[in-house]
Amino acid sequence: MNNDKTSSVNKTKAGYAEGLVSIFVNTALFVLKLWAGILTGSIALTADAWHTLSDSVSSAVVIIAVKLSAKKPDKEHPFGHGRWEQIASIFIAFFLAVIALDFFKESVIHFTHKETVHFGTIAVAITITSIIVKEILAQYAFCIARKTGNITIKADAWHHRSDALSSLVVLAGIWFAKYFWWIDSLLGFIISIMLLYAAYKIVKETIAKLLGEEADPKLIDEITRKVKNIYPDDLQLHHFHIHNYVTHKELTLHIKLEKNLTIETGHKIATNIEMLISKHFGIIATVHVEPLDFYHTTD
């Protein structure tokens, strides 16, 4: 229990650290990029600047989500508050999508009016700096996400990565700007597509967790093997379903027993399996007992 508490504290601290570092760095980059965008009149550079500022907003959301998800379970929320992280991830994705659509519209307008842009040395230097710094931030956030399992920080990492990639696209376009008048509009369009894709990836993963996940086959095999060490008879473990509450996971599964066994015996077997899963996998399990000759349509 102390280890779980320590892990929760470390996860919270890591979330705060990532969020604060991200806000400070992204705000500084936003000022530099916006300055370059105003100097050149580039929609791509300006879009890239606001994309960077959106990282600061998403990082602020990370800090708030970490704070809320760290709250202990209460009467109204017996499964804890961990899913605030998933709610925050959806907010970040929505924010990305809104920005993407706005830049798409601006790109179309610039293309329609055949607006050209002349980039300079300052724009190149700032763009290269942004690429390097944002990828370092992405790697930092991904590292914390792997250690803590925090999907909001992972979403924030993808936000950093998408910003680095959009800056890379801008840099590539700068070299071709003098040959193609429409390059800035094209870059703005490409960046908007990249942002929409990042939003899609975040939402897809988050919704999968909210709806409930099929248990990992490897986890099923490990649980089945450990159960067989206690009960050599084939209990036909099936219907595994994971309910991810972020701060903890719950597992439901079915087992099959001889129908002549007493309710007390069946209850004891189910309880022993639940305790085994809790001890070895740190997952709260609920075991449903069925007669051996009973079959679901999905069996």
URMO-V538087 format. One record per residue. RES is the residue in three letters. PSI is psi in whole degrees, -180 to 180 (NA if undefined). Layout:
RES;PSI  RES;PSI
//
This chain:
MET;-41  ASN;-37  ASN;-40  ASP;-41  LYS;-43  THR;-42  SER;-41  SER;-42  VAL;-45  ASN;-40  LYS;-42  THR;-46  LYS;-42  ALA;-39  GLY;-43  TYR;-46  ALA;-47  GLU;-42  GLY;-44  LEU;-43  VAL;-44  SER;-44  ILE;-46  PHE;-50  VAL;-45  ASN;-35  THR;-41  ALA;-44  LEU;-37  PHE;-46  VAL;-45  LEU;-46  LYS;-40  LEU;-39  TRP;-46  ALA;-39  GLY;-40  ILE;-40  LEU;-41  THR;-19  GLY;22  SER;125  ILE;-34  ALA;-46  LEU;-40  THR;-42  ALA;-41  ASP;-37  ALA;-47  TRP;-30  HIS;-42  THR;-42  LEU;-34  SER;-27  ASP;-37  SER;-41  VAL;-46  SER;-34  SER;-35  ALA;-38  VAL;-39  VAL;-46  ILE;-45  ILE;-44  ALA;-41  VAL;-41  LYS;-47  LEU;-41  SER;-20  ALA;-10  LYS;144  LYS;156  PRO;146  ASP;-174  LYS;-40  GLU;-25  HIS;74  PRO;-19  PHE;10  GLY;-173  HIS;17  GLY;-28  ARG;-2  TRP;-31  GLU;-41  GLN;-38  ILE;-42  ALA;-37  SER;-40  ILE;-38  PHE;-45  ILE;-44  ALA;-42  PHE;-43  PHE;-43  LEU;-44  ALA;-41  VAL;-45  ILE;-43  ALA;-46  LEU;-36  ASP;-43  PHE;-33  PHE;-45  LYS;-45  GLU;-37  SER;-41  VAL;-41  ILE;-46  HIS;-39  PHE;-42  THR;-38  HIS;4  LYS;47  GLU;132  THR;158  VAL;141  HIS;110  PHE;154  GLY;-174  THR;-38  ILE;-43  ALA;-41  VAL;-47  ALA;-45  ILE;-39  THR;-44  ILE;-43  THR;-43  SER;-44  ILE;-48  ILE;-49  VAL;-42  LYS;-35  GLU;-37  ILE;-43  LEU;-41  ALA;-46  GLN;-40  TYR;-46  ALA;-41  PHE;-40  CYS;-46  ILE;-40  ALA;-41  ARG;-39  LYS;-34  THR;-20  GLY;17  ASN;112  ILE;-22  THR;-41  ILE;-36  LYS;-41  ALA;-40  ASP;-37  ALA;-43  TRP;-33  HIS;-45  HIS;-45  ARG;-42  SER;-33  ASP;-41  ALA;-42  LEU;-39  SER;-37  SER;-34  LEU;-40  VAL;-42  VAL;-44  LEU;-43  ALA;-40  GLY;-31  ILE;-39  TRP;-24  PHE;-2  ALA;-35  LYS;-12  TYR;-28  PHE;117  TRP;-25  TRP;6  ILE;-38  ASP;-41  SER;-41  LEU;-41  LEU;-43  GLY;-40  PHE;-46  ILE;-43  ILE;-40  SER;-37  ILE;-41  MET;-41  LEU;-42  LEU;-39  TYR;-41  ALA;-41  ALA;-42  TYR;-45  LYS;-43  ILE;-48  VAL;-42  LYS;-47  GLU;-41  THR;-45  ILE;-37  ALA;-39  LYS;-37  LEU;-37  LEU;-20  GLY;137  GLU;151  GLU;137  ALA;147  ASP;130  PRO;-36  LYS;-41  LEU;-42  ILE;-44  ASP;-41  GLU;-41  ILE;-46  THR;-42  ARG;-43  LYS;-36  VAL;-39  LYS;-24  ASN;-27  ILE;-41  TYR;95  PRO;-30  ASP;144  ASP;110  LEU;0  GLN;58  LEU;131  HIS;-179  HIS;52  PHE;131  HIS;132  ILE;135  HIS;108  ASN;111  TYR;18  VAL;-61  THR;-20  HIS;163  LYS;148  GLU;144  LEU;133  THR;142  LEU;163  HIS;148  ILE;158  LYS;131  LEU;160  GLU;134  LYS;-15  ASN;-8  LEU;151  THR;160  ILE;-39  GLU;-43  THR;-44  GLY;-41  HIS;-40  LYS;-43  ILE;-45  ALA;-43  THR;-41  ASN;-40  ILE;-40  GLU;-43  MET;-38  LEU;-46  ILE;-40  SER;-42  LYS;-46  HIS;-23  PHE;-6  GLY;27  ILE;134  ILE;120  ALA;149  THR;121  VAL;126  HIS;131  VAL;135  GLU;154  PRO;151  LEU;-33  ASP;12  PHE;136  TYR;134  HIS;160  THR;-22  THR;0  ASP;NA
//
